[in-house]
Amino acid sequence: MSAVHKDPLALLPELLLLTGAVVTLLAGSFLPRHRQWLTRLPALAALAAAITAAAILAAGDTRAVYTRTYALDAATATARVVIPAAALLVLALATDRVRGTRRETEFSVLVLLASLGSVVLAGSSDLLVLAVGFLLASIPLYGLAGWARDPLGAEATLKLYLMGALSGITMLLGIAVLYATGGATTYHALADGLRDAPRAAVAVGLVALLAGLLFKAGAVPVHFWVPDATAGTTVPAAAFLTTVPKIGALIALYRVLTVIPGDRVDWRLLIAALAALSMTLGNFAAFSQTDPRRLLGYSTISQVGYLLMAVVVADRADALRGLLFYLAAYALTNLAAFAVLAAVPHLDTLRSYRGLGRHHPWLAAALVVCLLGLVGTPPTAVFVGKLTVFAVTWDGRFGWLVVIAAVNTLASLFYYLRWIAPAVATGPAPPAPEPWGRATALAAATGTLALGMAAGPVLSLLDGRLIR
């Protein structure tokens, strides 16, 4: 435990993200419209500096700082690197869409603030800090969803806001109940306080708390906003909504559930049921989709189901390692898919991708890599993430959940192939791809292949222990 004055640089990556958001906002306030693109420079610099600082601090000792309210361990270190890196990719693929618009600066500021909130979610080791992180990760998303200020964006924002407000209030109720029963807000003290707490009270507090975190992750039963927001907002905003908040929410969920005594509430069975429902509903709802954005929206729901499997067996050493690697792999692969959408924004149906492979083979190759990667095809990074999570879940005596996940993985191949088939078929030349979207798609697709091939060394760097 460290006092604030003894460890002033403990939150350096977070401070860099906050500083970048403030500087970007101030710069945009004074620059004319035709020079708003300059505001992306401090935003990009802040994200790069945050990644660098996080990588340097990751080599330090794992500890809990600021009276044990914030944990500095492998989970936080991974979030500090993956979330800003994902935000960098979002800003890159958004360049063609936001450049020259009246709200160009706003987009970068909202991305930085939401990224900061997601990092705080991942590192929080106190219920009050968790609530702050949730709010900071949620409020900017409402602005991102309605950034374009069109009817579809307004509808997406309204659905996202209503679901977020309901989930957030429910989550705060759960925090209050857990504090009342456990007598503390820090996870270190709460773990001891809940051991003799009434089971009914712990169950109510936990279920209410789960509402907020599952909303951020886009999991059943608070998943209804995902496909509508994904299809209604802009492609860059949809890419961010379906990727970055999930990282912080799932790490936060993993961290807080390790505090709940298993003899008070059988939360493992509850999370296993939610995981099975999420992957099954997401996959089967995606079968009939013809809009690629809605298809990816339902796909992200199914991916959360697979990721929740690691949370089910959080007591096993390799579970956290598998979750962290899978989150990084998913972020790269999902953003690659959305970058393809950003590169060809006028192709709004699966059939309209016909001819992409013949006239733009590299972009089609990136699409094939990321879609097969989301299935879990080797040698992509998601394959290693899925394999690791499936193995640890099987060892944790949840074989039935692994069987459901395997069946869902095979089923998901159907709707991904419905997109791949026209993309590699002959057809008329589609519009010329947007340069930044194409470059981001190629970079992210290459990254998911590289991460998959380097999975061994990367997994060995990840520590499977949490700090409270």
RODO-2510 file (C-alpha; in nm, 4 decimals, decimal comma):
residues 468
     n   res          X          Y          Z
     1     m     0,0000     0,0000     0,0000
     2     s     0,1401     0,3355    -0,1015
     3     a     0,0481     0,6868    -0,0067
     4     v    -0,0235     0,9295    -0,2853
     5     h     0,2860     1,1374    -0,2234
     6     k     0,5081     0,8295    -0,2197
     7     d     0,3998     0,6998    -0,5585
     8     p     0,3177     0,9995    -0,7785
     9     l     0,3803     0,8198    -1,1097
    10     a     0,1681     0,5137    -1,0366
    11     l    -0,1116     0,6472    -1,2585
    12     l     0,1093     0,8001    -1,5269
    13     p    -0,0644     0,6262    -1,8229
    14     e    -0,4038     0,7384    -1,6965
    15     l    -0,2783     1,0937    -1,6420
    16     l    -0,1388     1,1019    -1,9947
    17     l    -0,4775     1,0030    -2,1378
    18     l    -0,6507     1,2709    -1,9310
    19     t    -0,3949     1,5339    -2,0283
    20     g    -0,4286     1,4374    -2,3926
    21     a    -0,8069     1,4799    -2,3779
    22     v    -0,7780     1,8248    -2,2171
    23     v    -0,5077     1,9456    -2,4587
    24     t    -0,6998     1,8132    -2,7597
    25     l    -1,0179     1,9863    -2,6451
    26     l    -0,8414     2,3180    -2,5851
    27     a    -0,6598     2,2986    -2,9185
    28     g    -0,9853     2,2353    -3,1019
    29     s    -1,1424     2,5372    -2,9326
    30     f    -0,8908     2,7758    -3,0870
    31     l    -0,8177     2,6208    -3,4255
    32     p    -1,0268     2,7058    -3,7337
    33     r    -1,2300     2,4322    -3,8960
    34     h    -0,9893     2,3682    -4,1825
    35     r    -0,7110     2,3041    -3,9283
    36     q    -0,9032     2,0828    -3,6870
    37     w    -0,6991     1,7870    -3,8092
    38     l    -0,4115     1,9225    -3,6016
    39     t    -0,5984     1,8220    -3,2868
    40     r    -0,5385     1,4582    -3,3725
    41     l    -0,1675     1,5106    -3,3084
    42     p    -0,1921     1,5604    -2,9291
    43     a    -0,4496     1,2804    -2,9139
    44     l    -0,2210     1,0389    -3,0955
    45     a     0,0771     1,1567    -2,8916
    46     a    -0,1109     1,0995    -2,5655
    47     l    -0,2105     0,7471    -2,6677
    48     a     0,1430     0,6601    -2,7776
    49     a     0,2886     0,8073    -2,4577
    50     a     0,0374     0,6136    -2,2463
    51     i     0,1344     0,2870    -2,4167
    52     t     0,5042     0,3610    -2,3640
    53     a     0,4560     0,4527    -1,9986
    54     a     0,2426     0,1431    -1,9405
    55     a     0,5070    -0,0827    -2,0946
    56     i     0,7758     0,0680    -1,8736
    57     l     0,5667     0,0487    -1,5552
    58     a     0,4661    -0,3100    -1,6309
    59     a     0,8197    -0,4172    -1,5441
    60     g     0,7746    -0,2886    -1,1882
    61     d     0,6387    -0,4689    -0,8850
    62     t     0,2720    -0,5626    -0,8676
    63     r     0,0996    -0,3701    -0,5913
    64     a    -0,2151    -0,1896    -0,4844
    65     v    -0,1808     0,1869    -0,4595
    66     y    -0,3728     0,4753    -0,3054
    67     t    -0,4945     0,2888     0,0033
    68     r    -0,5602    -0,0260    -0,2009
    69     t    -0,8149     0,1332    -0,4324
    70     y    -0,6216     0,0739    -0,7551
    71     a    -0,4350    -0,2406    -0,8547
    72     l    -0,1147    -0,2431    -1,0560
    73     d    -0,0787    -0,5970    -1,1874
    74     a    -0,0737    -0,7861    -1,5163
    75     a    -0,4437    -0,7230    -1,5794
    76     t    -0,4095    -0,3475    -1,5391
    77     a    -0,0851    -0,3435    -1,7383
    78     t    -0,2527    -0,5296    -2,0254
    79     a    -0,5478    -0,2905    -2,0254
    80     r    -0,3108     0,0071    -2,0199
    81     v    -0,1460    -0,1194    -2,3381
    82     v    -0,4336    -0,2787    -2,5307
    83     i    -0,6935    -0,0052    -2,4750
    84     p    -0,4800     0,2888    -2,5984
    85     a    -0,3555     0,0731    -2,8854
    86     a    -0,7142    -0,0039    -2,9831
    87     a    -0,7995     0,3666    -2,9547
    88     l    -0,5101     0,4451    -3,1886
    89     l    -0,6521     0,2064    -3,4469
    90     v    -0,9980     0,3635    -3,4082
    91     l    -0,8597     0,7129    -3,4662
    92     a    -0,6720     0,5835    -3,7703
    93     l    -0,9721     0,4146    -3,9335
    94     a    -1,1857     0,7205    -3,8491
    95     t    -0,9608     0,9641    -4,0343
    96     d    -1,1443     0,9453    -4,3652
    97     r    -1,4820     0,9851    -4,1939
    98     v    -1,4127     1,2670    -3,9463
    99     r    -1,1602     1,4746    -4,1426
   100     g    -1,2928     1,8199    -4,2226
   101     t    -1,6148     1,7825    -4,0228
   102     r    -1,7387     2,0341    -3,7686
   103     r    -1,6958     1,7896    -3,4781
   104     e    -1,3592     1,6428    -3,5694
   105     t    -1,2036     1,7424    -3,2360
   106     e    -1,4961     1,6053    -3,0380
   107     f    -1,4431     1,2565    -3,1756
   108     s    -1,0814     1,2398    -3,0547
   109     v    -1,1683     1,3815    -2,7119
   110     l    -1,4530     1,1348    -2,6598
   111     v    -1,2310     0,8430    -2,7625
   112     l    -0,9625     0,9502    -2,5152
   113     l    -1,2053     0,9950    -2,2261
   114     a    -1,3849     0,6657    -2,2896
   115     s    -1,0476     0,4904    -2,3137
   116     l    -0,9446     0,6415    -1,9818
   117     g    -1,2672     0,5196    -1,8222
   118     s    -1,2112     0,1686    -1,9567
   119     v    -0,8588     0,1606    -1,8126
   120     v    -0,9877     0,2778    -1,4750
   121     l    -1,2518     0,0042    -1,4864
   122     a    -0,9841    -0,2586    -1,5417
   123     g    -0,7580    -0,1354    -1,2621
   124     s    -1,0151    -0,0504    -0,9954
   125     s    -0,9834    -0,2415    -0,6707
   126     d    -1,2525    -0,0477    -0,4893
   127     l    -1,6262    -0,0339    -0,5502
   128     l    -1,6331     0,3460    -0,5580
   129     v    -1,3492     0,3638    -0,8096
   130     l    -1,5340     0,1000    -1,0113
   131     a    -1,8407     0,3260    -1,0204
   132     v    -1,6309     0,6230    -1,1320
   133     g    -1,4690     0,4148    -1,4039
   134     f    -1,8088     0,2935    -1,5229
   135     l    -1,9422     0,6475    -1,5553
   136     l    -1,6288     0,7739    -1,7266
   137     a    -1,6379     0,4832    -1,9703
   138     s    -2,0106     0,5288    -2,0391
   139     i    -2,0883     0,8996    -2,0765
   140     p    -1,8459     0,9653    -2,3669
   141     l    -1,9981     0,6686    -2,5507
   142     y    -2,3315     0,8464    -2,5725
   143     g    -2,1595     1,1341    -2,7502
   144     l    -1,9751     0,8962    -2,9830
   145     a    -2,2938     0,7104    -3,0756
   146     g    -2,4666     1,0339    -3,1758
   147     w    -2,1589     1,2057    -3,3147
   148     a    -2,2977     1,2278    -3,6707
   149     r    -2,6212     1,3927    -3,5491
   150     d    -2,8428     1,2055    -3,7925
   151     p    -3,1708     1,0183    -3,7237
   152     l    -3,0055     0,6751    -3,7024
   153     g    -2,7384     0,8103    -3,4692
   154     a    -3,0032     0,9718    -3,2487
   155     e    -3,1880     0,6404    -3,2218
   156     a    -2,8665     0,4552    -3,1405
   157     t    -2,7778     0,7112    -2,8756
   158     l    -3,1193     0,6954    -2,7153
   159     k    -3,1140     0,3156    -2,6885
   160     l    -2,7588     0,3168    -2,5590
   161     y    -2,8333     0,5905    -2,3062
   162     l    -3,1517     0,4359    -2,1705
   163     m    -2,9928     0,0961    -2,1290
   164     g    -2,6787     0,2534    -1,9816
   165     a    -2,8709     0,4668    -1,7344
   166     l    -3,0794     0,1721    -1,6150
   167     s    -2,7746    -0,0547    -1,5866
   168     g    -2,5694     0,2154    -1,4149
   169     i    -2,8337     0,2864    -1,1516
   170     t    -2,8749    -0,0860    -1,0897
   171     m    -2,4997    -0,1200    -1,0557
   172     l    -2,4846     0,1607    -0,7994
   173     l    -2,7582    -0,0146    -0,6035
   174     g    -2,5500    -0,3317    -0,6061
   175     i    -2,2451    -0,1415    -0,4823
   176     a    -2,4502     0,0027    -0,1959
   177     v    -2,5807    -0,3419    -0,0970
   178     l    -2,2333    -0,4996    -0,1071
   179     y    -2,0912    -0,2140     0,0983
   180     a    -2,3694    -0,2511     0,3534
   181     t    -2,3171    -0,6265     0,3863
   182     g    -1,9379    -0,6332     0,3598
   183     g    -1,8614    -0,3167     0,5545
   184     a    -1,5983    -0,1929     0,3078
   185     t    -1,5522    -0,0771    -0,0485
   186     t    -1,1940    -0,1905    -0,1121
   187     y    -1,1775    -0,5423    -0,2517
   188     h    -0,9105    -0,6417     0,0017
   189     a    -1,1382    -0,5685     0,2973
   190     l    -1,4598    -0,6637     0,1194
   191     a    -1,3386    -1,0191     0,0612
   192     d    -1,3166    -1,0689     0,4375
   193     g    -1,6363    -0,8817     0,5182
   194     l    -1,8530    -1,0890     0,2833
   195     r    -1,7510    -1,4266     0,4246
   196     d    -2,0172    -1,4166     0,6969
   197     a    -2,2639    -1,1869     0,5209
   198     p    -2,6235    -1,2996     0,4528
   199     r    -2,6389    -1,4988     0,1332
   200     a    -2,9518    -1,3286     0,0026
   201     a    -2,8004    -0,9824     0,0450
   202     v    -2,4771    -1,0840    -0,1268
   203     a    -2,6736    -1,2378    -0,4142
   204     v    -2,8847    -0,9240    -0,4634
   205     g    -2,5792    -0,6981    -0,4509
   206     l    -2,3844    -0,9144    -0,6942
   207     v    -2,6647    -0,9465    -0,9501
   208     a    -2,7245    -0,5717    -0,9413
   209     l    -2,3529    -0,5037    -0,9803
   210     l    -2,3332    -0,7431    -1,2742
   211     a    -2,5954    -0,5403    -1,4618
   212     g    -2,3546    -0,2517    -1,5184
   213     l    -2,0509    -0,4583    -1,6108
   214     l    -2,2449    -0,6891    -1,8424
   215     f    -2,3902    -0,3815    -2,0134
   216     k    -2,0399    -0,2517    -2,0809
   217     a    -1,9380    -0,5926    -2,2111
   218     g    -2,2498    -0,6264    -2,4287
   219     a    -2,3513    -0,9606    -2,2800
   220     v    -2,6923    -1,1177    -2,2213
   221     p    -2,9298    -1,0012    -2,0732
   222     v    -2,8305    -0,6349    -2,1268
   223     h    -2,7211    -0,6776    -2,4874
   224     f    -3,0179    -0,5242    -2,6710
   225     w    -2,8380    -0,2012    -2,7508
   226     v    -2,5448    -0,3648    -2,9305
   227     p    -2,6831    -0,4417    -3,2814
   228     d    -2,8915    -0,1241    -3,3006
   229     a    -2,6078     0,1011    -3,1855
   230     t    -2,3616    -0,0754    -3,4140
   231     a    -2,5840    -0,0286    -3,7181
   232     g    -2,7085     0,3199    -3,6323
   233     t    -2,3896     0,5022    -3,5464
   234     t    -2,0865     0,5734    -3,7655
   235     v    -1,8454     0,2910    -3,8444
   236     p    -1,5583     0,4363    -3,6326
   237     a    -1,7883     0,4840    -3,3344
   238     a    -1,9271     0,1316    -3,3778
   239     a    -1,5722    -0,0046    -3,3864
   240     f    -1,4978     0,1651    -3,0563
   241     l    -1,8292     0,0736    -2,8906
   242     t    -1,7891    -0,2966    -2,9631
   243     t    -1,4236    -0,3233    -2,8671
   244     v    -1,2727    -0,0931    -2,6055
   245     p    -1,5421    -0,0963    -2,3314
   246     k    -1,5423    -0,4766    -2,3367
   247     i    -1,1762    -0,4870    -2,2344
   248     g    -1,2251    -0,2794    -1,9216
   249     a    -1,5582    -0,4393    -1,8306
   250     l    -1,4425    -0,8017    -1,8549
   251     i    -1,1256    -0,7399    -1,6549
   252     a    -1,3309    -0,5517    -1,3939
   253     l    -1,5823    -0,8370    -1,3862
   254     y    -1,3050    -1,0928    -1,3405
   255     r    -1,1498    -0,8863    -1,0617
   256     v    -1,4676    -0,8209    -0,8632
   257     l    -1,5963    -1,1789    -0,8841
   258     t    -1,2809    -1,3127    -0,7210
   259     v    -1,3876    -1,1121    -0,4142
   260     i    -1,7289    -1,2821    -0,3828
   261     p    -1,7089    -1,5996    -0,1687
   262     g    -1,8260    -1,8990    -0,3659
   263     d    -2,0039    -2,0462    -0,0630
   264     r    -2,2219    -1,7350    -0,0371
   265     v    -2,3292    -1,7203    -0,4017
   266     d    -2,2667    -1,9761    -0,6755
   267     w    -2,1651    -1,7055    -0,9206
   268     r    -1,9679    -1,9456    -1,1392
   269     l    -2,2821    -2,1251    -1,2520
   270     l    -2,4541    -1,7907    -1,3107
   271     i    -2,1706    -1,6589    -1,5294
   272     a    -2,1523    -1,9920    -1,7134
   273     a    -2,5224    -1,9679    -1,7983
   274     l    -2,4820    -1,6080    -1,9179
   275     a    -2,1809    -1,7098    -2,1271
   276     a    -2,3759    -1,9912    -2,2942
   277     l    -2,6738    -1,7634    -2,3605
   278     s    -2,4555    -1,4836    -2,4993
   279     m    -2,2667    -1,6986    -2,7478
   280     t    -2,5778    -1,8866    -2,8577
   281     l    -2,8053    -1,5849    -2,8970
   282     g    -2,5367    -1,3806    -3,0694
   283     n    -2,4588    -1,6528    -3,3207
   284     f    -2,8137    -1,7502    -3,4072
   285     a    -2,9278    -1,3887    -3,4368
   286     a    -2,6420    -1,3235    -3,6799
   287     f    -2,7527    -1,5995    -3,9195
   288     s    -3,0200    -1,3916    -4,0924
   289     q    -2,8370    -1,0574    -4,1012
   290     t    -2,7659    -0,8959    -4,4376
   291     d    -2,6200    -0,5718    -4,2990
   292     p    -2,2501    -0,6287    -4,2203
   293     r    -2,2626    -0,3872    -3,9285
   294     r    -2,5518    -0,5666    -3,7601
   295     l    -2,3770    -0,8957    -3,8293
   296     l    -2,0660    -0,7719    -3,6487
   297     g    -2,2859    -0,6377    -3,3698
   298     y    -2,4313    -0,9802    -3,3006
   299     s    -2,0867    -1,1321    -3,3500
   300     t    -1,9504    -0,9221    -3,0641
   301     i    -2,2240    -1,0563    -2,8360
   302     s    -2,1159    -1,4116    -2,9157
   303     q    -1,7502    -1,3236    -2,8573
   304     v    -1,8367    -1,1976    -2,5096
   305     g    -1,9818    -1,5396    -2,4378
   306     y    -1,6497    -1,7048    -2,5164
   307     l    -1,4606    -1,4457    -2,3111
   308     l    -1,6878    -1,4993    -2,0105
   309     m    -1,5736    -1,8621    -1,9995
   310     a    -1,2435    -1,7449    -1,8503
   311     v    -1,4363    -1,5576    -1,5804
   312     v    -1,6259    -1,8750    -1,4891
   313     v    -1,3007    -2,0450    -1,3835
   314     a    -1,1379    -1,7359    -1,2336
   315     d    -0,9933    -1,9474    -0,9523
   316     r    -0,7549    -2,1226    -1,1944
   317     a    -0,4099    -1,9764    -1,2610
   318     d    -0,4278    -1,9817    -1,6422
   319     a    -0,7750    -1,8261    -1,6627
   320     l    -0,6572    -1,4673    -1,6332
   321     r    -0,3720    -1,5257    -1,8752
   322     g    -0,6137    -1,6673    -2,1317
   323     l    -0,8604    -1,3830    -2,0817
   324     l    -0,5973    -1,1116    -2,1269
   325     f    -0,4556    -1,2678    -2,4417
   326     y    -0,8025    -1,3290    -2,5860
   327     l    -0,9006    -0,9658    -2,5207
   328     a    -0,5944    -0,8380    -2,7070
   329     a    -0,6595    -1,0798    -2,9940
   330     y    -1,0264    -0,9870    -3,0126
   331     a    -0,9491    -0,6144    -3,0144
   332     l    -0,7134    -0,6471    -3,3102
   333     t    -0,9397    -0,8778    -3,5072
   334     n    -1,2657    -0,6928    -3,4467
   335     l    -1,1091    -0,3574    -3,5319
   336     a    -0,9696    -0,5072    -3,8530
   337     a    -1,3223    -0,6061    -3,9553
   338     f    -1,4571    -0,2582    -3,8847
   339     a    -1,1624    -0,1031    -4,0674
   340     v    -1,2744    -0,2898    -4,3791
   341     l    -1,6198    -0,1379    -4,3339
   342     a    -1,4593     0,2049    -4,2965
   343     a    -1,2587     0,1494    -4,6143
   344     v    -1,5707     0,0788    -4,8228
   345     p    -1,8479     0,2657    -4,6359
   346     h    -2,0936     0,2565    -4,9284
   347     l    -2,1153    -0,1237    -4,9266
   348     d    -2,4059    -0,1711    -4,6869
   349     t    -2,5106    -0,5304    -4,7628
   350     l    -2,3210    -0,8577    -4,7754
   351     r    -2,4025    -0,8975    -5,1458
   352     s    -2,2569    -0,5562    -5,2272
   353     y    -1,9098    -0,6902    -5,1419
   354     r    -1,9147    -0,8978    -5,4592
   355     g    -1,6059    -0,8212    -5,6668
   356     l    -1,3975    -0,6911    -5,3761
   357     g    -1,1466    -0,9758    -5,4010
   358     r    -1,0868    -0,9277    -5,7721
   359     h    -1,0473    -0,5508    -5,7719
   360     h    -0,9035    -0,4947    -5,4214
   361     p    -0,7404    -0,8253    -5,3282
   362     w    -0,5428    -0,6987    -5,0275
   363     l    -0,8512    -0,5525    -4,8648
   364     a    -1,0444    -0,8719    -4,9324
   365     a    -0,7579    -1,0708    -4,7815
   366     a    -0,7755    -0,8574    -4,4659
   367     l    -1,1502    -0,9223    -4,4482
   368     v    -1,1030    -1,2982    -4,4829
   369     v    -0,8304    -1,3011    -4,2176
   370     c    -1,0341    -1,1096    -3,9619
   371     l    -1,3591    -1,3003    -4,0210
   372     l    -1,1905    -1,6400    -4,0041
   373     g    -0,9985    -1,5023    -3,7078
   374     l    -1,3242    -1,4275    -3,5248
   375     v    -1,4234    -1,7901    -3,5832
   376     g    -1,0954    -1,8984    -3,4263
   377     t    -0,9021    -2,0292    -3,7242
   378     p    -0,5263    -2,0853    -3,6910
   379     p    -0,2833    -1,9154    -3,7042
   380     t    -0,4789    -1,6091    -3,5932
   381     a    -0,4518    -1,4754    -3,2382
   382     v    -0,8174    -1,5464    -3,1562
   383     f    -0,7513    -1,9154    -3,2204
   384     v    -0,4880    -1,9200    -2,9466
   385     g    -0,7100    -1,7168    -2,7157
   386     k    -1,0055    -1,9485    -2,7660
   387     l    -0,7938    -2,2590    -2,7297
   388     t    -0,6428    -2,1332    -2,4049
   389     v    -0,9796    -2,0344    -2,2604
   390     f    -1,1461    -2,3584    -2,3722
   391     a    -0,8669    -2,5648    -2,2154
   392     v    -0,8756    -2,3900    -1,8791
   393     t    -1,2555    -2,4071    -1,8720
   394     w    -1,2436    -2,7803    -1,9383
   395     d    -0,9868    -2,8262    -1,6617
   396     g    -1,2149    -2,6255    -1,4348
   397     r    -1,4846    -2,8943    -1,4722
   398     f    -1,7140    -2,6960    -1,6974
   399     g    -1,6934    -2,9387    -1,9866
   400     w    -2,0585    -2,8809    -2,0802
   401     l    -1,9814    -2,5131    -2,1392
   402     v    -1,6864    -2,6026    -2,3623
   403     v    -1,9106    -2,8313    -2,5691
   404     i    -2,1655    -2,5501    -2,6136
   405     a    -1,8856    -2,3116    -2,7098
   406     a    -1,7422    -2,5570    -2,9630
   407     v    -2,0828    -2,6058    -3,1268
   408     n    -2,1324    -2,2291    -3,1393
   409     t    -1,7899    -2,1821    -3,2943
   410     l    -1,8791    -2,4217    -3,5751
   411     a    -2,2166    -2,2534    -3,6193
   412     s    -2,0573    -1,9082    -3,6444
   413     l    -1,8621    -2,0216    -3,9496
   414     f    -2,1896    -2,0182    -4,1467
   415     y    -2,2637    -1,6467    -4,1223
   416     y    -1,9007    -1,5423    -4,1600
   417     l    -1,8853    -1,7452    -4,4820
   418     r    -2,2002    -1,5645    -4,6000
   419     w    -1,9869    -1,2507    -4,6001
   420     i    -1,6660    -1,4083    -4,7304
   421     a    -1,8358    -1,5800    -5,0281
   422     p    -1,9470    -1,2640    -5,2122
   423     a    -1,6242    -1,0847    -5,1177
   424     v    -1,4157    -1,3411    -5,3082
   425     a    -1,6639    -1,3870    -5,5928
   426     t    -1,6384    -1,2066    -5,9246
   427     g    -1,8424    -0,8934    -5,9743
   428     p    -1,8363    -0,5273    -6,0697
   429     a    -1,5674    -0,3055    -5,9268
   430     p    -1,6726    -0,1527    -5,5928
   431     p    -1,5846     0,2090    -5,5117
   432     a    -1,2179     0,2826    -5,4461
   433     p    -1,1366     0,2120    -5,0799
   434     e    -1,0707     0,4961    -4,8392
   435     p    -0,6934     0,5080    -4,7799
   436     w    -0,6884     0,5247    -4,3994
   437     g    -0,9489     0,2535    -4,3606
   438     r    -0,7628     0,0236    -4,5976
   439     a    -0,4284     0,0848    -4,4271
   440     t    -0,5772     0,0226    -4,0824
   441     a    -0,7459    -0,2974    -4,1989
   442     l    -0,4209    -0,4317    -4,3425
   443     a    -0,2239    -0,3327    -4,0315
   444     a    -0,4738    -0,4859    -3,7886
   445     a    -0,5132    -0,8062    -3,9925
   446     t    -0,1353    -0,8412    -4,0069
   447     g    -0,1241    -0,7779    -3,6331
   448     t    -0,3678    -1,0573    -3,5511
   449     l    -0,1582    -1,3007    -3,7555
   450     a     0,1638    -1,1821    -3,5925
   451     l     0,0152    -1,2040    -3,2433
   452     g    -0,1081    -1,5546    -3,3143
   453     m     0,2376    -1,6669    -3,4269
   454     a     0,4023    -1,5020    -3,1250
   455     a     0,1445    -1,6361    -2,8803
   456     g     0,3920    -1,8444    -2,6815
   457     p     0,6248    -1,5610    -2,5764
   458     v     0,3323    -1,3227    -2,5179
   459     l     0,1484    -1,5681    -2,2946
   460     s     0,4645    -1,6269    -2,0949
   461     l     0,4847    -1,2535    -2,0204
   462     l     0,1339    -1,2451    -1,8742
   463     d     0,1027    -1,3070    -1,5017
   464     g    -0,2035    -1,4976    -1,3885
   465     r    -0,2268    -1,3345    -1,0446
   466     l    -0,4446    -1,0469    -0,9337
   467     i    -0,3588    -0,7882    -0,6692
   468     r    -0,6154    -0,6512    -0,4276
***
